[in-house]
Amino acid sequence: MASFNVYSVLVDLFLTCEAVMATKENDQIIRENNCETKMGLAYVLEASTSIFVTGSISNKCCGELVLGKVCHSALVNRTLENPLFKDISAATIIAKSIQTWNNCLALIDSPSSFA
């Protein structure tokens, strides 16, 4: 049981450190990739709601989201820098972000996703 706790702490530490290191570059990445203009505001709000609240996202929004993994990661990390989200576990949000991304990839890759 102790090895599981150590492993869990190491995973949390790794994810948190990854987020902290990435935050130094988020604004530059967002500017250079025009991230704030690639997705419409409605899709940004839906993706954020999916990550932070509901866990569900529409096919159409997934189509917009998967256009840019770099932007997706940078926007999530920048959101985590916001003091409004200081009480939320960065590791949890990053995990939900990855889950949303992977769900969208699976949805987009599905032959019947837009039928």
Secondary structure, DSSP 4 states (H G I P E B T S, - for coil): -HHHHHHHHHHHHHHHHHHHHHHTTHHHHHHHTTHHHHS-HHHHHHHHHIIIII----HHHHHHHTT-HHHHHHHHHHHHHSGGGTTS-HHHHHHHHHHHHHHHHHHHHSTTTT-
